[in-house]
Amino acid sequence: MQSENIAHFIWPEISNTVSIVALALALAVFIFGAFSGVLANKLRIIFAVCLSTLIGWFTMPLAVKAASALHIMGTKTGVVILVTAIMFLVAVVATSIYEIITVTFPDIGMASKK
């Protein structure tokens, strides 16, 4: 499979302080999650994250073509909007997959037997 150059990745300048605060918040959420049940469900979380990342990976070329057809890929803001939309898609899909695995499957009797 041959890759094509479809977009240059350009992100707006953000203050280092804001980036450090965002990283600290991400680490705090990760640590809080580790103590509140994430480690007990690590296989489910890994599955949800990997599957949603794969879905986002395969969706990105179609999203780039759609954004190009709408003529928003020619601007830096358009690229940022596209990448943000794909990040949002992956987050929503990962959350939904995890919700299906942990809540819906046991409710319908499809939970794994322990």
Residue, then its C-alpha position, 0 to 999 in steps of 0.5 A: m500500500q502506497s501512502e500519499n501526502i494528504a496534509h501537513f500537520i500544523w498546530p497552533e502555538i500554545s503556551n508551555t504553561v498550558s501544555i504542562v497543566a494539560l499534561a499534569l491533568a492527564l497524569a492526575v486522571f490516569i493516577f486517579g483512574a488507576f486507584s479507582g478500578v482501571l487496573a481491574n479492567k485493564l484488558r477491557i480498557i486496552f481493547a477499547v483504546c486499541l479498537s477505537t484507535l484503529i477505527g480512527w486510523f482507518t477513518m482519517p483518510l476519508a475525513v481528509k478527503a471530505a475536508s479537502a472537498l469542503h476546501i477546509m484543508g487549505t488553512k491551518t485552522g481547517v487542519v486543526i479542526l480535522v485533527t480535533a474532530i478525529m480525536f473527539l471521534v476516537a474518544v467517543v468510540a473508546t468510551s462507547i466500546y468500554e461502556i458496551i463491554t462493562v455495562t451492556f454485556p453483563d446486563i444481557g448475559m454475555a459477560s465473561k464467566k469468572 
